Amino acid sequence: MDFNFKKYHTRSINASSNEERAVINQELKDYYALLNKEEQHDFNTQLQTFLAREVGRLKTDYEAIKGAST
């Protein structure tokens, strides 16, 4: 099972309010609650991979911007 975290991430970034972000987060929590233990493990592994990749990308972008401004 492959989960599209980027879709939720993009929706959250573009949310117009904290309340809208909370609804998106609740969707993920509700989805997670429906998964069996093995699927929850896969979900968590994929989420950690996605977050690590996004943080790495942000760090690279930040360093590029910081380096360009010095």
PDB file as gemmi writes it, atoms N, CA and C in Angstrom:
CRYST1    1.000    1.000    1.000  90.00  90.00  90.00 P 1                      
ATOM      1  N   MET A   1       0.844  -1.169   0.000  1.00  0.00           N  
ATOM      2  CA  MET A   1       0.000   0.000   0.000  1.00  0.00           C  
ATOM      3  C   MET A   1       0.896   1.242   0.000  1.00  0.00           C  
ATOM      4  N   ASP A   2       0.681   2.096  -0.950  1.00  0.00           N  
ATOM      5  CA  ASP A   2       1.400   3.365  -1.018  1.00  0.00           C  
ATOM      6  C   ASP A   2       0.431   4.490  -0.681  1.00  0.00           C  
ATOM      7  N   PHE A   3       0.835   5.332   0.247  1.00  0.00           N  
ATOM      8  CA  PHE A   3      -0.018   6.427   0.663  1.00  0.00           C  
ATOM      9  C   PHE A   3       0.526   7.747   0.140  1.00  0.00           C  
ATOM     10  N   ASN A   4      -0.351   8.604  -0.357  1.00  0.00           N  
ATOM     11  CA  ASN A   4       0.050   9.873  -0.959  1.00  0.00           C  
ATOM     12  C   ASN A   4       0.083  10.979   0.099  1.00  0.00           C  
ATOM     13  N   PHE A   5       1.178  11.036   0.844  1.00  0.00           N  
ATOM     14  CA  PHE A   5       1.316  12.061   1.879  1.00  0.00           C  
ATOM     15  C   PHE A   5       1.453  13.456   1.278  1.00  0.00           C  
ATOM     16  N   LYS A   6       2.036  13.532   0.099  1.00  0.00           N  
ATOM     17  CA  LYS A   6       2.243  14.832  -0.537  1.00  0.00           C  
ATOM     18  C   LYS A   6       0.905  15.542  -0.769  1.00  0.00           C  
ATOM     19  N   LYS A   7      -0.125  14.774  -1.112  1.00  0.00           N  
ATOM     20  CA  LYS A   7      -1.451  15.361  -1.332  1.00  0.00           C  
ATOM     21  C   LYS A   7      -1.944  16.056  -0.055  1.00  0.00           C  
ATOM     22  N   TYR A   8      -1.805  15.393   1.074  1.00  0.00           N  
ATOM     23  CA  TYR A   8      -2.248  15.986   2.344  1.00  0.00           C  
ATOM     24  C   TYR A   8      -1.340  17.137   2.757  1.00  0.00           C  
ATOM     25  N   HIS A   9      -0.053  16.973   2.516  1.00  0.00           N  
ATOM     26  CA  HIS A   9       0.908  18.031   2.841  1.00  0.00           C  
ATOM     27  C   HIS A   9       0.582  19.303   2.060  1.00  0.00           C  
ATOM     28  N   THR A  10       0.321  19.150   0.768  1.00  0.00           N  
ATOM     29  CA  THR A  10      -0.012  20.298  -0.080  1.00  0.00           C  
ATOM     30  C   THR A  10      -1.321  20.937   0.367  1.00  0.00           C  
ATOM     31  N   ARG A  11      -2.305  20.107   0.681  1.00  0.00           N  
ATOM     32  CA  ARG A  11      -3.580  20.655   1.175  1.00  0.00           C  
ATOM     33  C   ARG A  11      -3.370  21.440   2.461  1.00  0.00           C  
ATOM     34  N   SER A  12      -2.534  20.921   3.346  1.00  0.00           N  
ATOM     35  CA  SER A  12      -2.286  21.591   4.615  1.00  0.00           C  
ATOM     36  C   SER A  12      -1.562  22.918   4.410  1.00  0.00           C  
ATOM     37  N   ILE A  13      -0.572  22.927   3.523  1.00  0.00           N  
ATOM     38  CA  ILE A  13       0.151  24.165   3.222  1.00  0.00           C  
ATOM     39  C   ILE A  13      -0.800  25.228   2.689  1.00  0.00           C  
ATOM     40  N   ASN A  14      -1.734  24.805   1.848  1.00  0.00           N  
ATOM     41  CA  ASN A  14      -2.658  25.740   1.213  1.00  0.00           C  
ATOM     42  C   ASN A  14      -3.927  26.005   2.019  1.00  0.00           C  
ATOM     43  N   ALA A  15      -4.034  25.410   3.196  1.00  0.00           N  
ATOM     44  CA  ALA A  15      -5.223  25.620   4.033  1.00  0.00           C  
ATOM     45  C   ALA A  15      -5.333  27.093   4.396  1.00  0.00           C  
ATOM     46  N   SER A  16      -6.563  27.564   4.415  1.00  0.00           N  
ATOM     47  CA  SER A  16      -6.783  28.984   4.682  1.00  0.00           C  
ATOM     48  C   SER A  16      -6.891  29.297   6.177  1.00  0.00           C  
ATOM     49  N   SER A  17      -6.927  28.247   7.008  1.00  0.00           N  
ATOM     50  CA  SER A  17      -7.051  28.496   8.446  1.00  0.00           C  
ATOM     51  C   SER A  17      -6.519  27.302   9.235  1.00  0.00           C  
ATOM     52  N   ASN A  18      -6.305  27.524  10.511  1.00  0.00           N  
ATOM     53  CA  ASN A  18      -5.901  26.429  11.398  1.00  0.00           C  
ATOM     54  C   ASN A  18      -7.007  25.388  11.504  1.00  0.00           C  
ATOM     55  N   GLU A  19      -8.243  25.824  11.418  1.00  0.00           N  
ATOM     56  CA  GLU A  19      -9.370  24.904  11.489  1.00  0.00           C  
ATOM     57  C   GLU A  19      -9.363  23.958  10.292  1.00  0.00           C  
ATOM     58  N   GLU A  20      -9.058  24.500   9.112  1.00  0.00           N  
ATOM     59  CA  GLU A  20      -8.986  23.656   7.914  1.00  0.00           C  
ATOM     60  C   GLU A  20      -7.844  22.649   8.046  1.00  0.00           C  
ATOM     61  N   ARG A  21      -6.713  23.087   8.598  1.00  0.00           N  
ATOM     62  CA  ARG A  21      -5.593  22.167   8.830  1.00  0.00           C  
ATOM     63  C   ARG A  21      -5.992  21.068   9.810  1.00  0.00           C  
ATOM     64  N   ALA A  22      -6.755  21.431  10.824  1.00  0.00           N  
ATOM     65  CA  ALA A  22      -7.205  20.451  11.812  1.00  0.00           C  
ATOM     66  C   ALA A  22      -8.104  19.395  11.160  1.00  0.00           C  
ATOM     67  N   VAL A  23      -8.939  19.810  10.224  1.00  0.00           N  
ATOM     68  CA  VAL A  23      -9.814  18.869   9.507  1.00  0.00           C  
ATOM     69  C   VAL A  23      -8.961  17.906   8.687  1.00  0.00           C  
ATOM     70  N   ILE A  24      -7.950  18.413   8.019  1.00  0.00           N  
ATOM     71  CA  ILE A  24      -7.054  17.576   7.220  1.00  0.00           C  
ATOM     72  C   ILE A  24      -6.324  16.579   8.116  1.00  0.00           C  
ATOM     73  N   ASN A  25      -5.818  17.040   9.246  1.00  0.00           N  
ATOM     74  CA  ASN A  25      -5.135  16.149  10.193  1.00  0.00           C  
ATOM     75  C   ASN A  25      -6.079  15.077  10.721  1.00  0.00           C  
ATOM     76  N   GLN A  26      -7.332  15.456  10.968  1.00  0.00           N  
ATOM     77  CA  GLN A  26      -8.308  14.485  11.460  1.00  0.00           C  
ATOM     78  C   GLN A  26      -8.600  13.429  10.397  1.00  0.00           C  
ATOM     79  N   GLU A  27      -8.636  13.828   9.132  1.00  0.00           N  
ATOM     80  CA  GLU A  27      -8.808  12.856   8.045  1.00  0.00           C  
ATOM     81  C   GLU A  27      -7.717  11.798   8.100  1.00  0.00           C  
ATOM     82  N   LEU A  28      -6.480  12.235   8.289  1.00  0.00           N  
ATOM     83  CA  LEU A  28      -5.366  11.288   8.380  1.00  0.00           C  
ATOM     84  C   LEU A  28      -5.501  10.382   9.608  1.00  0.00           C  
ATOM     85  N   LYS A  29      -5.884  10.949  10.731  1.00  0.00           N  
ATOM     86  CA  LYS A  29      -6.059  10.152  11.949  1.00  0.00           C  
ATOM     87  C   LYS A  29      -7.173   9.126  11.776  1.00  0.00           C  
ATOM     88  N   ASP A  30      -8.275   9.537  11.145  1.00  0.00           N  
ATOM     89  CA  ASP A  30      -9.396   8.617  10.910  1.00  0.00           C  
ATOM     90  C   ASP A  30      -8.975   7.488   9.972  1.00  0.00           C  
ATOM     91  N   TYR A  31      -8.236   7.842   8.930  1.00  0.00           N  
ATOM     92  CA  TYR A  31      -7.746   6.841   7.990  1.00  0.00           C  
ATOM     93  C   TYR A  31      -6.841   5.841   8.716  1.00  0.00           C  
ATOM     94  N   TYR A  32      -5.921   6.356   9.516  1.00  0.00           N  
ATOM     95  CA  TYR A  32      -4.984   5.522  10.260  1.00  0.00           C  
ATOM     96  C   TYR A  32      -5.723   4.554  11.184  1.00  0.00           C  
ATOM     97  N   ALA A  33      -6.765   5.028  11.817  1.00  0.00           N  
ATOM     98  CA  ALA A  33      -7.532   4.202  12.753  1.00  0.00           C  
ATOM     99  C   ALA A  33      -8.192   3.014  12.058  1.00  0.00           C  
ATOM    100  N   LEU A  34      -8.454   3.125  10.768  1.00  0.00           N  
ATOM    101  CA  LEU A  34      -9.086   2.047  10.017  1.00  0.00           C  
ATOM    102  C   LEU A  34      -8.097   0.974   9.558  1.00  0.00           C  
ATOM    103  N   LEU A  35      -6.811   1.262   9.658  1.00  0.00           N  
ATOM    104  CA  LEU A  35      -5.797   0.324   9.192  1.00  0.00           C  
ATOM    105  C   LEU A  35      -5.545  -0.777  10.210  1.00  0.00           C  
ATOM    106  N   ASN A  36      -5.175  -1.958   9.705  1.00  0.00           N  
ATOM    107  CA  ASN A  36      -4.759  -3.008  10.636  1.00  0.00           C  
ATOM    108  C   ASN A  36      -3.320  -2.733  11.069  1.00  0.00           C  
ATOM    109  N   LYS A  37      -2.797  -3.531  11.995  1.00  0.00           N  
ATOM    110  CA  LYS A  37      -1.464  -3.271  12.574  1.00  0.00           C  
ATOM    111  C   LYS A  37      -0.365  -3.245  11.511  1.00  0.00           C  
ATOM    112  N   GLU A  38      -0.390  -4.166  10.573  1.00  0.00           N  
ATOM    113  CA  GLU A  38       0.635  -4.206   9.530  1.00  0.00           C  
ATOM    114  C   GLU A  38       0.548  -2.960   8.644  1.00  0.00           C  
ATOM    115  N   GLU A  39      -0.673  -2.584   8.288  1.00  0.00           N  
ATOM    116  CA  GLU A  39      -0.858  -1.385   7.471  1.00  0.00           C  
ATOM    117  C   GLU A  39      -0.441  -0.127   8.230  1.00  0.00           C  
ATOM    118  N   GLN A  40      -0.701  -0.092   9.537  1.00  0.00           N  
ATOM    119  CA  GLN A  40      -0.263   1.045  10.348  1.00  0.00           C  
ATOM    120  C   GLN A  40       1.255   1.141  10.356  1.00  0.00           C  
ATOM    121  N   HIS A  41       1.913   0.003  10.439  1.00  0.00           N  
ATOM    122  CA  HIS A  41       3.381  -0.012  10.400  1.00  0.00           C  
ATOM    123  C   HIS A  41       3.871   0.542   9.054  1.00  0.00           C  
ATOM    124  N   ASP A  42       3.273   0.084   7.959  1.00  0.00           N  
ATOM    125  CA  ASP A  42       3.647   0.581   6.631  1.00  0.00           C  
ATOM    126  C   ASP A  42       3.382   2.078   6.515  1.00  0.00           C  
ATOM    127  N   PHE A  43       2.241   2.515   7.019  1.00  0.00           N  
ATOM    128  CA  PHE A  43       1.876   3.931   7.010  1.00  0.00           C  
ATOM    129  C   PHE A  43       2.944   4.741   7.737  1.00  0.00           C  
ATOM    130  N   ASN A  44       3.302   4.306   8.941  1.00  0.00           N  
ATOM    131  CA  ASN A  44       4.292   5.027   9.748  1.00  0.00           C  
ATOM    132  C   ASN A  44       5.652   5.075   9.057  1.00  0.00           C  
ATOM    133  N   THR A  45       6.057   3.964   8.454  1.00  0.00           N  
ATOM    134  CA  THR A  45       7.336   3.917   7.749  1.00  0.00           C  
ATOM    135  C   THR A  45       7.331   4.884   6.571  1.00  0.00           C  
ATOM    136  N   GLN A  46       6.261   4.866   5.793  1.00  0.00           N  
ATOM    137  CA  GLN A  46       6.157   5.765   4.650  1.00  0.00           C  
ATOM    138  C   GLN A  46       6.095   7.226   5.093  1.00  0.00           C  
ATOM    139  N   LEU A  47       5.396   7.498   6.192  1.00  0.00           N  
ATOM    140  CA  LEU A  47       5.297   8.863   6.703  1.00  0.00           C  
ATOM    141  C   LEU A  47       6.680   9.359   7.153  1.00  0.00           C  
ATOM    142  N   GLN A  48       7.427   8.527   7.872  1.00  0.00           N  
ATOM    143  CA  GLN A  48       8.764   8.919   8.316  1.00  0.00           C  
ATOM    144  C   GLN A  48       9.676   9.199   7.124  1.00  0.00           C  
ATOM    145  N   THR A  49       9.580   8.369   6.100  1.00  0.00           N  
ATOM    146  CA  THR A  49      10.386   8.567   4.889  1.00  0.00           C  
ATOM    147  C   THR A  49      10.011   9.878   4.213  1.00  0.00           C  
ATOM    148  N   PHE A  50       8.712  10.124   4.089  1.00  0.00           N  
ATOM    149  CA  PHE A  50       8.241  11.366   3.469  1.00  0.00           C  
ATOM    150  C   PHE A  50       8.735  12.584   4.250  1.00  0.00           C  
ATOM    151  N   LEU A  51       8.581  12.555   5.577  1.00  0.00           N  
ATOM    152  CA  LEU A  51       8.995  13.691   6.400  1.00  0.00           C  
ATOM    153  C   LEU A  51      10.508  13.923   6.325  1.00  0.00           C  
ATOM    154  N   ALA A  52      11.281  12.852   6.349  1.00  0.00           N  
ATOM    155  CA  ALA A  52      12.737  12.997   6.252  1.00  0.00           C  
ATOM    156  C   ALA A  52      13.119  13.608   4.904  1.00  0.00           C  
ATOM    157  N   ARG A  53      12.470  13.178   3.844  1.00  0.00           N  
ATOM    158  CA  ARG A  53      12.758  13.709   2.513  1.00  0.00           C  
ATOM    159  C   ARG A  53      12.376  15.189   2.436  1.00  0.00           C  
ATOM    160  N   GLU A  54      11.223  15.556   2.997  1.00  0.00           N  
ATOM    161  CA  GLU A  54      10.775  16.952   2.965  1.00  0.00           C  
ATOM    162  C   GLU A  54      11.691  17.846   3.792  1.00  0.00           C  
ATOM    163  N   VAL A  55      12.097  17.388   4.961  1.00  0.00           N  
ATOM    164  CA  VAL A  55      13.005  18.176   5.807  1.00  0.00           C  
ATOM    165  C   VAL A  55      14.344  18.347   5.088  1.00  0.00           C  
ATOM    166  N   GLY A  56      14.826  17.286   4.462  1.00  0.00           N  
ATOM    167  CA  GLY A  56      16.068  17.374   3.712  1.00  0.00           C  
ATOM    168  C   GLY A  56      15.970  18.367   2.563  1.00  0.00           C  
ATOM    169  N   ARG A  57      14.838  18.336   1.871  1.00  0.00           N  
ATOM    170  CA  ARG A  57      14.621  19.263   0.764  1.00  0.00           C  
ATOM    171  C   ARG A  57      14.572  20.698   1.267  1.00  0.00           C  
ATOM    172  N   LEU A  58      13.886  20.924   2.370  1.00  0.00           N  
ATOM    173  CA  LEU A  58      13.804  22.269   2.935  1.00  0.00           C  
ATOM    174  C   LEU A  58      15.178  22.762   3.378  1.00  0.00           C  
ATOM    175  N   LYS A  59      15.965  21.869   3.969  1.00  0.00           N  
ATOM    176  CA  LYS A  59      17.317  22.242   4.408  1.00  0.00           C  
ATOM    177  C   LYS A  59      18.164  22.639   3.200  1.00  0.00           C  
ATOM    178  N   THR A  60      18.082  21.871   2.139  1.00  0.00           N  
ATOM    179  CA  THR A  60      18.838  22.173   0.923  1.00  0.00           C  
ATOM    180  C   THR A  60      18.403  23.516   0.339  1.00  0.00           C  
ATOM    181  N   ASP A  61      17.086  23.738   0.283  1.00  0.00           N  
ATOM    182  CA  ASP A  61      16.571  25.009  -0.230  1.00  0.00           C  
ATOM    183  C   ASP A  61      17.047  26.176   0.636  1.00  0.00           C  
ATOM    184  N   TYR A  62      16.971  26.007   1.955  1.00  0.00           N  
ATOM    185  CA  TYR A  62      17.396  27.055   2.873  1.00  0.00           C  
ATOM    186  C   TYR A  62      18.877  27.379   2.689  1.00  0.00           C  
ATOM    187  N   GLU A  63      19.691  26.344   2.614  1.00  0.00           N  
ATOM    188  CA  GLU A  63      21.133  26.557   2.445  1.00  0.00           C  
ATOM    189  C   GLU A  63      21.448  27.239   1.114  1.00  0.00           C  
ATOM    190  N   ALA A  64      20.696  26.903   0.075  1.00  0.00           N  
ATOM    191  CA  ALA A  64      20.914  27.537  -1.222  1.00  0.00           C  
ATOM    192  C   ALA A  64      20.552  29.008  -1.165  1.00  0.00           C  
ATOM    193  N   ILE A  65      19.447  29.313  -0.499  1.00  0.00           N  
ATOM    194  CA  ILE A  65      19.025  30.713  -0.374  1.00  0.00           C  
ATOM    195  C   ILE A  65      20.000  31.483   0.509  1.00  0.00           C  
ATOM    196  N   LYS A  66      20.386  30.892   1.614  1.00  0.00           N  
ATOM    197  CA  LYS A  66      21.329  31.526   2.539  1.00  0.00           C  
ATOM    198  C   LYS A  66      22.661  31.772   1.843  1.00  0.00           C  
ATOM    199  N   GLY A  67      23.138  30.800   1.080  1.00  0.00           N  
ATOM    200  CA  GLY A  67      24.397  30.941   0.364  1.00  0.00           C  
ATOM    201  C   GLY A  67      24.322  32.005  -0.716  1.00  0.00           C  
ATOM    202  N   ALA A  68      23.172  32.172  -1.340  1.00  0.00           N  
ATOM    203  CA  ALA A  68      23.011  33.168  -2.398  1.00  0.00           C  
ATOM    204  C   ALA A  68      22.954  34.580  -1.846  1.00  0.00           C  
ATOM    205  N   SER A  69      22.567  34.709  -0.582  1.00  0.00           N  
ATOM    206  CA  SER A  69      22.418  36.045   0.002  1.00  0.00           C  
ATOM    207  C   SER A  69      23.699  36.532   0.699  1.00  0.00           C  
ATOM    208  N   THR A  70      24.713  35.689   0.771  1.00  0.00           N  
ATOM    209  CA  THR A  70      25.946  36.119   1.445  1.00  0.00           C  
ATOM    210  C   THR A  70      27.000  36.564   0.462  1.00  0.00           C  
TER     211      THR A  70                                                      
END                                                                             
